[in-house]
């Protein structure tokens, strides 16, 4: 079922000032049109003020407005903001038409390791906010809970203090788009922790790392976790189902759940999803 979309939600603050539309208080709900005329799908006859607003939109913004938003319902292989078809057809459409969401992924593509490291050291909320758009898009594309993606990024990289190869914040082994690197790592084998050398993937940017992290969950080892989450949207159960597969640490699921709870990641993700 189609959901009404606000024309003014596509406008920048500068465009809103030109149009004379008053913004609401800043927040996740964004900019809203005044009560008369500007909400809903494109009308058959322009509502009062529509021409004045639409004249300020760029061609891309007009194209976005002309296509109605969708609710969180299953789509057949929707195209993701990562530029590929969804591996998880049952994943909801999250934020596809939200320009701020798209811009957040673009900013993450340009972010340098030192920047994310600084956020991890000084402002944990800002750390999660930087990764949030890509994490939400990963859920839409691959069916991996955004909360888990965020928590794993924090845990695996030590809050970006030690991203492998510069951008691998998930400790993913093997080869990546930028090659691979060999580093010392700690694994849990036969009841004890041991130091070993292993090969880890390298990525060109953090957004690419999030994308490849999501795709990893479709290698056959995580089918139970992904399929169960598609049915019940239970994040804790997803974490339980990847325990012992993603990492050898016997306390891994407890640590991931702890980060999700301590930093209110479920509330953060729920308040940001476009439904």
BAPA-531836 format. One record per residue (C-alpha): residue number from 1; residue in three letters; y, z, x. Coordinates in pm, whole numbers, always signed. Last residue first. Layout:
<sites>
+-----+------+--------+--------+--------+
| pos | code |     py |     pz |     px |
+-----+------+--------+--------+--------+
| NUM |  ALA |      Y |      Z |      X |
...
+-----+------+--------+--------+--------+
</sites>
This chain:
<sites>
+-----+------+--------+--------+--------+
| pos | code |     py |     pz |     px |
+-----+------+--------+--------+--------+
| 275 |  UNK |   +269 |   +699 |   +846 |
| 274 |  UNK |   +463 |   +682 |  +1174 |
| 273 |  UNK |   +329 |   +962 |  +1392 |
| 272 |  UNK |   +591 |  +1185 |  +1557 |
| 271 |  UNK |   +559 |  +1509 |  +1362 |
| 270 |  UNK |   +178 |  +1497 |  +1375 |
| 269 |  UNK |   +183 |  +1441 |  +1752 |
| 268 |  UNK |   +409 |  +1738 |  +1824 |
| 267 |  UNK |   +226 |  +1965 |  +1578 |
| 266 |  UNK |   -109 |  +1884 |  +1739 |
| 265 |  UNK |    +46 |  +1925 |  +2084 |
| 264 |  UNK |   +165 |  +2280 |  +2020 |
| 263 |  UNK |   +200 |  +2358 |  +2392 |
| 262 |  UNK |    -44 |  +2647 |  +2411 |
| 261 |  UNK |   -284 |  +2496 |  +2155 |
| 260 |  UNK |   -332 |  +2154 |  +2316 |
| 259 |  UNK |   -332 |  +2307 |  +2665 |
| 258 |  UNK |   -598 |  +2560 |  +2564 |
| 257 |  UNK |   -811 |  +2294 |  +2394 |
| 256 |  UNK |   -818 |  +2096 |  +2718 |
| 255 |  UNK |   -905 |  +2404 |  +2924 |
| 254 |  UNK |  -1184 |  +2513 |  +2688 |
| 253 |  UNK |  -1329 |  +2161 |  +2689 |
| 252 |  UNK |  -1335 |  +2153 |  +3069 |
| 251 |  UNK |  -1488 |  +2495 |  +3136 |
| 250 |  UNK |  -1819 |  +2361 |  +3269 |
| 249 |  UNK |  -1625 |  +2122 |  +3497 |
| 248 |  UNK |  -1835 |  +1805 |  +3530 |
| 247 |  UNK |  -1575 |  +1581 |  +3366 |
| 246 |  UNK |  -1563 |  +1305 |  +3104 |
| 245 |  UNK |  -1925 |  +1344 |  +2999 |
| 244 |  UNK |  -1995 |  +1719 |  +3007 |
| 243 |  UNK |  -1759 |  +1780 |  +2718 |
| 242 |  UNK |  -1669 |  +1455 |  +2542 |
| 241 |  UNK |  -1814 |  +1572 |  +2209 |
| 240 |  UNK |  -1649 |  +1914 |  +2225 |
| 239 |  UNK |  -1307 |  +1752 |  +2274 |
| 238 |  UNK |  -1366 |  +1528 |  +1971 |
| 237 |  UNK |  -1471 |  +1833 |  +1769 |
| 236 |  UNK |  -1145 |  +2004 |  +1858 |
| 235 |  UNK |   -945 |  +1696 |  +1753 |
| 234 |  UNK |  -1100 |  +1670 |  +1405 |
| 233 |  UNK |   -979 |  +1342 |  +1255 |
| 232 |  UNK |  -1289 |  +1347 |  +1027 |
| 231 |  UNK |  -1430 |   +995 |  +1020 |
| 230 |  UNK |  -1258 |   +815 |  +1308 |
| 229 |  UNK |  -1299 |  +1135 |  +1510 |
| 228 |  UNK |  -1677 |  +1119 |  +1465 |
| 227 |  UNK |  -1690 |   +755 |  +1575 |
| 226 |  UNK |  -1484 |   +822 |  +1888 |
| 225 |  UNK |  -1681 |  +1131 |  +1993 |
| 224 |  UNK |  -2024 |   +983 |  +1924 |
| 223 |  UNK |  -1935 |   +655 |  +2093 |
| 222 |  UNK |  -1820 |   +827 |  +2413 |
| 221 |  UNK |  -2072 |   +698 |  +2664 |
| 220 |  UNK |  -2070 |   +337 |  +2546 |
| 219 |  UNK |  -1777 |   +211 |  +2755 |
| 218 |  UNK |  -1537 |   +242 |  +2461 |
| 217 |  UNK |  -1375 |   +568 |  +2570 |
| 216 |  UNK |  -1257 |   +399 |  +2889 |
| 215 |  UNK |  -1024 |   +181 |  +2681 |
| 214 |  UNK |   -809 |   +483 |  +2605 |
| 213 |  UNK |   -778 |   +574 |  +2974 |
| 212 |  UNK |   -702 |   +211 |  +3054 |
| 211 |  UNK |   -405 |   +219 |  +2815 |
| 210 |  UNK |   -278 |   +553 |  +2942 |
| 209 |  UNK |   -294 |   +428 |  +3303 |
| 208 |  UNK |   -111 |   +109 |  +3203 |
| 207 |  UNK |   +166 |   +319 |  +3054 |
| 206 |  UNK |   +181 |   +521 |  +3377 |
| 205 |  UNK |   +244 |   +221 |  +3602 |
| 204 |  UNK |    +73 |    -30 |  +3834 |
| 203 |  UNK |   -264 |   +143 |  +3828 |
| 202 |  UNK |   -516 |   +260 |  +4087 |
| 201 |  UNK |   -874 |   +355 |  +4009 |
| 200 |  UNK |  -1061 |   +625 |  +4199 |
| 199 |  UNK |  -1332 |   +609 |  +4464 |
| 198 |  UNK |  -1509 |   +929 |  +4567 |
| 197 |  UNK |  -1521 |  +1180 |  +4849 |
| 196 |  UNK |  -1702 |  +1506 |  +4779 |
| 195 |  UNK |  -1632 |  +1879 |  +4766 |
| 194 |  UNK |  -1886 |  +2091 |  +4578 |
| 193 |  UNK |  -1860 |  +2341 |  +4292 |
| 192 |  UNK |  -2181 |  +2517 |  +4194 |
| 191 |  UNK |  -2445 |  +2526 |  +3920 |
| 190 |  UNK |  -2638 |  +2218 |  +4021 |
| 189 |  UNK |  -2325 |  +2003 |  +4052 |
| 188 |  UNK |  -1963 |  +2077 |  +3963 |
| 187 |  UNK |  -1723 |  +1831 |  +4123 |
| 186 |  UNK |  -1422 |  +1872 |  +4353 |
| 185 |  UNK |  -1239 |  +1567 |  +4486 |
| 184 |  UNK |  -1144 |  +1410 |  +4817 |
| 183 |  UNK |   -988 |  +1066 |  +4785 |
| 182 |  UNK |  -1087 |   +700 |  +4808 |
| 181 |  UNK |   -850 |   +443 |  +4658 |
| 180 |  UNK |   -893 |   +158 |  +4414 |
| 179 |  UNK |   -730 |   -170 |  +4314 |
| 178 |  UNK |   -402 |   -221 |  +4128 |
| 177 |  UNK |   -570 |   -330 |  +3801 |
| 176 |  UNK |   -823 |    -47 |  +3842 |
| 175 |  UNK |  -1143 |    +20 |  +4036 |
| 174 |  UNK |  -1384 |   +308 |  +3990 |
| 173 |  UNK |  -1302 |   +664 |  +3891 |
| 172 |  UNK |  -1049 |   +784 |  +3636 |
| 171 |  UNK |   -878 |  +1108 |  +3737 |
| 170 |  UNK |   -648 |  +1090 |  +3434 |
| 169 |  UNK |   -302 |  +1080 |  +3594 |
| 168 |  UNK |   -375 |   +761 |  +3787 |
| 167 |  UNK |    -14 |   +654 |  +3859 |
| 166 |  UNK |    +59 |   +714 |  +4229 |
| 165 |  UNK |   -281 |   +633 |  +4379 |
| 164 |  UNK |   -420 |   +951 |  +4229 |
| 163 |  UNK |   -157 |  +1147 |  +4036 |
| 162 |  UNK |   -113 |  +1477 |  +4223 |
| 161 |  UNK |   +181 |  +1682 |  +4101 |
| 160 |  UNK |   +177 |  +1492 |  +3772 |
| 159 |  UNK |   +129 |  +1810 |  +3566 |
| 158 |  UNK |   -180 |  +1897 |  +3771 |
| 157 |  UNK |   -298 |  +1536 |  +3743 |
| 156 |  UNK |   -622 |  +1595 |  +3550 |
| 155 |  UNK |   -488 |  +1884 |  +3344 |
| 154 |  UNK |   -155 |  +1738 |  +3232 |
| 153 |  UNK |   -290 |  +1389 |  +3165 |
| 152 |  UNK |   -592 |  +1539 |  +2989 |
| 151 |  UNK |   -368 |  +1735 |  +2754 |
| 150 |  UNK |   -161 |  +1430 |  +2661 |
| 149 |  UNK |   -464 |  +1207 |  +2601 |
| 148 |  UNK |   -633 |  +1483 |  +2400 |
| 147 |  UNK |   -330 |  +1526 |  +2174 |
| 146 |  UNK |   -310 |  +1150 |  +2123 |
| 145 |  UNK |   -660 |  +1154 |  +1977 |
| 144 |  UNK |   -859 |   +854 |  +2108 |
| 143 |  UNK |   -912 |   +585 |  +1841 |
| 142 |  UNK |   -865 |   +295 |  +2084 |
| 141 |  UNK |   -563 |   +105 |  +1954 |
| 140 |  UNK |   -392 |   +354 |  +1723 |
| 139 |  UNK |   -487 |   +648 |  +1943 |
| 138 |  UNK |   -368 |   +464 |  +2252 |
| 137 |  UNK |    -39 |   +386 |  +2075 |
| 136 |  UNK |     +9 |   +758 |  +2015 |
| 135 |  UNK |    -58 |   +833 |  +2382 |
| 134 |  UNK |   +180 |   +556 |  +2491 |
| 133 |  UNK |   +462 |   +696 |  +2277 |
| 132 |  UNK |   +384 |  +1057 |  +2385 |
| 131 |  UNK |   +386 |  +1019 |  +2763 |
| 130 |  UNK |   +756 |  +1091 |  +2815 |
| 129 |  UNK |   +758 |  +1354 |  +2540 |
| 128 |  UNK |   +467 |  +1536 |  +2706 |
| 127 |  UNK |   +658 |  +1577 |  +3032 |
| 126 |  UNK |   +977 |  +1660 |  +2840 |
| 125 |  UNK |   +795 |  +1950 |  +2676 |
| 124 |  UNK |   +665 |  +2065 |  +3014 |
| 123 |  UNK |  +1018 |  +2086 |  +3156 |
| 122 |  UNK |  +1072 |  +2179 |  +3521 |
| 121 |  UNK |   +754 |  +2108 |  +3716 |
| 120 |  UNK |   +596 |  +1850 |  +3490 |
| 119 |  UNK |   +931 |  +1679 |  +3441 |
| 118 |  UNK |   +978 |  +1657 |  +3817 |
| 117 |  UNK |   +631 |  +1509 |  +3858 |
| 116 |  UNK |   +710 |  +1249 |  +3592 |
| 115 |  UNK |  +1018 |  +1141 |  +3788 |
| 114 |  UNK |   +845 |  +1146 |  +4128 |
| 113 |  UNK |   +568 |   +920 |  +3997 |
| 112 |  UNK |   +819 |   +648 |  +3893 |
| 111 |  UNK |   +896 |   +558 |  +3533 |
| 110 |  UNK |   +929 |   +186 |  +3458 |
| 109 |  UNK |   +622 |   +146 |  +3239 |
| 108 |  UNK |   +707 |   +478 |  +3076 |
| 107 |  UNK |  +1044 |   +338 |  +2971 |
| 106 |  UNK |   +870 |    +38 |  +2813 |
| 105 |  UNK |   +636 |   +268 |  +2622 |
| 104 |  UNK |   +932 |   +464 |  +2488 |
| 103 |  UNK |  +1108 |   +141 |  +2390 |
| 102 |  UNK |   +817 |    +45 |  +2165 |
| 101 |  UNK |   +828 |   +384 |  +1992 |
| 100 |  UNK |  +1204 |   +358 |  +1951 |
|  99 |  UNK |  +1160 |    +13 |  +1797 |
|  98 |  UNK |   +920 |   +145 |  +1533 |
|  97 |  UNK |   +728 |   -150 |  +1390 |
|  96 |  UNK |   +393 |    -63 |  +1547 |
|  95 |  UNK |   +447 |   +311 |  +1510 |
|  94 |  UNK |    +92 |   +405 |  +1419 |
|  93 |  UNK |   -139 |   +164 |  +1242 |
|  92 |  UNK |   -452 |   +370 |  +1190 |
|  91 |  UNK |   -768 |   +321 |  +1399 |
|  90 |  UNK |  -1064 |   +180 |  +1208 |
|  89 |  UNK |  -1069 |   -146 |  +1405 |
|  88 |  UNK |  -1109 |    +46 |  +1736 |
|  87 |  UNK |  -1095 |   -199 |  +2025 |
|  86 |  UNK |   -751 |   -304 |  +1908 |
|  85 |  UNK |   -645 |   -650 |  +2018 |
|  84 |  UNK |   -426 |   -667 |  +2326 |
|  83 |  UNK |    -61 |   -647 |  +2427 |
|  82 |  UNK |    -35 |   -273 |  +2499 |
|  81 |  UNK |   +184 |   -255 |  +2190 |
|  80 |  UNK |   -135 |   -313 |  +1996 |
|  79 |  UNK |   -244 |   -616 |  +1797 |
|  78 |  UNK |   -439 |   -500 |  +1493 |
|  77 |  UNK |   -819 |   -543 |  +1502 |
|  76 |  UNK |   -886 |   -526 |  +1128 |
|  75 |  UNK |   -663 |   -247 |   +999 |
|  74 |  UNK |   -760 |    +95 |   +869 |
|  73 |  UNK |   -492 |   +280 |   +673 |
|  72 |  UNK |   -206 |   +492 |   +805 |
|  71 |  UNK |    +55 |   +344 |   +573 |
|  70 |  UNK |   +206 |     +9 |   +638 |
|  69 |  UNK |   +561 |    -96 |   +710 |
|  68 |  UNK |   +695 |   -404 |   +538 |
|  67 |  UNK |   +771 |   -719 |   +743 |
|  66 |  UNK |  +1126 |   -848 |   +693 |
|  65 |  UNK |  +1268 |   -544 |   +870 |
|  64 |  UNK |  +1092 |   -624 |  +1198 |
|  63 |  UNK |  +1209 |   -986 |  +1183 |
|  62 |  UNK |  +1564 |   -867 |  +1123 |
|  61 |  UNK |  +1540 |   -635 |  +1424 |
|  60 |  UNK |  +1414 |   -917 |  +1645 |
|  59 |  UNK |  +1695 |  -1148 |  +1528 |
|  58 |  UNK |  +1951 |   -873 |  +1611 |
|  57 |  UNK |  +2089 |   -671 |  +1323 |
|  56 |  UNK |  +2463 |   -642 |  +1268 |
|  55 |  UNK |  +2476 |   -902 |   +990 |
|  54 |  UNK |  +2200 |   -707 |   +814 |
|  53 |  UNK |  +2431 |   -410 |   +760 |
|  52 |  UNK |  +2721 |   -599 |   +599 |
|  51 |  UNK |  +2482 |   -819 |   +402 |
|  50 |  UNK |  +2300 |   -515 |   +265 |
|  49 |  UNK |  +2615 |   -330 |   +154 |
|  48 |  UNK |  +2537 |   -348 |   -215 |
|  47 |  UNK |  +2178 |   -466 |   -259 |
|  46 |  UNK |  +2083 |   -819 |   -165 |
|  45 |  UNK |  +1899 |   -998 |   -447 |
|  44 |  UNK |  +1522 |  -1026 |   -418 |
|  43 |  UNK |  +1529 |   -701 |   -223 |
|  42 |  UNK |  +1383 |   -661 |   +131 |
|  41 |  UNK |  +1157 |   -358 |   +100 |
|  40 |  UNK |  +1308 |    -23 |    +19 |
|  39 |  UNK |  +1629 |   +143 |   +127 |
|  38 |  UNK |  +1980 |     +0 |   +158 |
|  37 |  UNK |  +2122 |     +6 |   -193 |
|  36 |  UNK |  +2291 |   +329 |   -265 |
|  35 |  UNK |  +2185 |   +662 |   -112 |
|  34 |  UNK |  +2326 |   +595 |   +231 |
|  33 |  UNK |  +2093 |   +453 |   +498 |
|  32 |  UNK |  +1895 |   +683 |   +722 |
|  31 |  UNK |  +1893 |   +730 |  +1097 |
|  30 |  UNK |  +1602 |   +908 |  +1260 |
|  29 |  UNK |  +1340 |  +1123 |  +1087 |
|  28 |  UNK |  +1250 |  +1274 |  +1425 |
|  27 |  UNK |  +1587 |  +1441 |  +1446 |
|  26 |  UNK |  +1959 |  +1394 |  +1475 |
|  25 |  UNK |  +2153 |  +1516 |  +1169 |
|  24 |  UNK |  +2200 |  +1227 |   +929 |
|  23 |  UNK |  +2389 |   +920 |  +1035 |
|  22 |  UNK |  +2677 |   +785 |   +825 |
|  21 |  UNK |  +2685 |   +412 |   +765 |
|  20 |  UNK |  +3022 |   +250 |   +844 |
|  19 |  UNK |  +2858 |    -68 |   +967 |
|  18 |  UNK |  +3028 |    -64 |  +1306 |
|  17 |  UNK |  +2932 |   +301 |  +1356 |
|  16 |  UNK |  +2574 |   +219 |  +1264 |
|  15 |  UNK |  +2569 |    -66 |  +1517 |
|  14 |  UNK |  +2680 |   +172 |  +1793 |
|  13 |  UNK |  +2417 |   +431 |  +1693 |
|  12 |  UNK |  +2152 |   +154 |  +1714 |
|  11 |  UNK |  +2032 |     +0 |  +1391 |
|  10 |  UNK |  +1668 |    -38 |  +1290 |
|   9 |  UNK |  +1661 |   +283 |  +1084 |
|   8 |  UNK |  +1959 |   +138 |   +894 |
|   7 |  UNK |  +1733 |   -110 |   +720 |
|   6 |  UNK |  +1518 |   +173 |   +584 |
|   5 |  UNK |  +1156 |    +89 |   +510 |
|   4 |  UNK |   +966 |   +154 |   +191 |
|   3 |  UNK |   +587 |   +185 |   +232 |
|   2 |  UNK |   +345 |    -91 |   +134 |
|   1 |  UNK |     +0 |     +0 |     +0 |
+-----+------+--------+--------+--------+
</sites>
